[in-house]
Amino acid sequence: MKQATALNILKSGKNVFITGSAGTGKTYLLNQYKKYLRERRVNPTIVAPTGIAASHLGGHTIHSFFGLGLRDNIDERYVDFLLEKKYLRIRFDKLKLLIIDEVSMVSPELFSSMDLVLRSFKGVDTPFGGIQVVISGDFFQLPPISKEPKEKRFAWQSSSWKELKLETCYLQEKFRQDDSRLIDILDDIRSGNISEKTNVELDARINISLSESFKITQLYTHNTDVDRINIAKLNNLEGREKLFIYESKGSAKNIDKIFKSSLVLEELRLKKGALVIFIKNSSDGEYLNGTTGVVESFSPIDNMPIVITTQGRKIKLELEEWSLENDHGKVIATISQVPLRLAWAITIHKSQGMTLDGAFIDLSKTFEVGQGYVALSRIKNIDGLSLLGLNPMALRVDPVILYIDERIKQASVKANDKINSLSKNDFELLCKNHIISMDGLVDKQKIEEEIDSIKLDKYSSYVTPTHIKTKNLIEKSDTLIQLAINRKLAKSTIIKHLFLIKEEDPNIDLNKFKPKSEFLNLVENAVLKLMAKKRANDFTDNGNLRLNSIFTFLNGEVGYDDIRLCMLFL
C-alpha cells in the first residue's frame, strides 16, 4: 500500500494497523497524521513499549502512561485502584486518539490491559473505550521479552486486538535502504528462505573496514559486550574521569527491583567527550529517553555533566529519580542517579526504530528470532555494514509470523480497495465527522490560521530555559512549596533551579525559601566536621562534599532535598 492511501484511511477515523518491512516509513506516516491532526487542534497520545521507542515520536511508555508500574497483566481490582487517581481521570478524559508504536514488543497481556483501563475510565464497554486506535509495528522485528515460553506471544493474539476490527495498511515502498543488495537480503529473511546470494553478500561483510565518513554505531545482542566496548572507548578519552554513584531510599529488595526494571546504573563513569544516551524523560521536557549527545563539560558548582544533544541543545544534568510503588500507589523505594549511559555501543533491542549510517554488528550470540533482521535493517546501505560474527539463529524468523504475514497482506489489499471505492464527497464527510468527534477544527479558515500559528511557533528562535520560568514566579510564591505548585514541578526540581538561578544572579534574594534554623544548623555542623576529617570518599573530584556523606553523617534525619536546600544558604 502507498503511504498516501494509508494516510487517507487514518483520516477517515478507522482503527488502523500500520505495518511493513523496516524502512518503509511507518514513523514518517505517523508524523504526517500527527501534523494533520495538530493543524485541526487535535492532540493524539502516543505510547510505546520502551522509552527509546516512545522517544522517536515524542510519546510515553505504555506502563507509565497507563499507571501500570511494572505490570503487564492487571485485574479489575487493580483497575478500581487506578480509578481513584484523579490525575489518571483527567488524563484519560482528554484522550481522544491513541497511537501505539513498535507493537511487536507488546505482549497480548499488556495490550489487553490497555483495553481494560480505557474501557473502565471511559465508562464504555467498547474496544479501548471507543476512541480511535492506531497501531504501528512490524512483527518480523523483536518480540516481547519473556522469561519463559508462552503459547501466545504477540499482541495480535489478544482478543482485544480482534475486537478493534482494524483496517490494515501494509506499506511496501522502502525509504531507509537505498541499496538493492541490502533490500534483497532483508526480503530473504522475511520470506524464511535464505538464498545462496544472501549468504555470499553477508560473508563478504565479515570484519570489513568501514569508511571514516560513516558515523559508526556498534550493535550487540548482550549487555556485557556493550559495556565492554563502552568502557574501552571511555578509557581512550583524555581527561579526568567523573564517577556518579546512585543514592537510594527503601529496602535492598525493592531497590534491586528498580535496577532490574530500568536502565539506571549503580555507578556511572563519564569524561568530557563521552558519547551518551539519556535513559529517562525529564519532568520539564528538556530531553527524552533515547536522546543522544556528547558530554561537553562538568558544572563547576555541583560537578554535574553538561551535555550537547545530537540536536544541538545544551543541557545541564541533574539527578533524576526512579521510584517503585506498591499496589496502593505508595512509593516504597527510590533511586537517584544521573539519567545517562554511555552510547558508543548499544544492544540491538535498544536500536529498534533507529536509522544508522554505518554499524559494526555482532550477531554471533543471537538468541532471539528477529534480532538479525532488526540489526541489519538499521543501516541504509550494505556499504555501511561490518559483521563481527553471525550464527544460524541470526537470520531466523518466527514461523507463526511467516504464516500471519500473508494474511496481513491480504487484509491490506481489502483495505486499499475499500478506501479507493469511496466517492470524494463520502471520503471528505468521513474525515470531517472524525475531526468533529474529537472536538477539532473543521472550518477551513480556522485551519489555515492554526497552520500559520504552528509555523510561527516552530521557527521561534528562543525558548525560555526552564529555570528562568521558575525565576519568573519567585515574586508570586511565598514558600518553596507554593513555588513548586505554581511551576507544577517537584520540590527537588525547584531546588535544582534555585542553584542555577543563584549561580547566574548571586545577588538575588532567596531568603524566603531558607530552611528552618534547626536544619541549617544540623547540616552546617555536618559540613564542618566532614571538611575537618578530609576523607577522600566524602568529596567529588571538584572538592565538593557529597550529599550522600552528609545524609549518612546525619543518620538520615535530614532528607536529600532539605540538605540540598541548606547547602544553597551555607
Secondary structure, DSSP 8 states (H G I E B T S, - for coil): --HHHHHHHHHTT--EEEEESTTS-HHHHHHHHHHHHHTTT---EEEESSHHHHHTTT-EEHHHHTT-TT-S---HHHHHHHHT-HHHHHHHHH--EEEE--GGG--HHHHHHHHHHHHHHHT--SGGGG-EEEEE--TTS-----SS--S--SGGGSHHHHHT--EEEEE----S---HHHHHHHHHHHHT---HHHHHHHHTTBT----TTS-EEEEESSHHHHHHHHHHHHHHS-S--EEEE-EEEE-HHHHHHHHHHS---SEEEE-TT-EEEE-S--TTSS--TT-EEEEEEE-TTT--EEEEETTS-EEE---EEEEEE-TTS-EEEEEEE-SEEE-SEEEHHHHTT--BSEEEEEETT--STTHHHHHHTTBSSGGGEEEEEE-GGGG---HHHHHHHHHHHHHHHHHHHHHHTS-HHHHHHHHHHHHHHTT----HHHHHHHHHHHHHHHT-S----HHHHHHTTSTT-SSHHHHHHHHT--HHHHHHHHHHHHHH-TT---GGG---HHHHHHHHHHHHHHHHHT-GGGB-TTS-B-HHHHHHHTTTSS-HHHHHHHHHT-
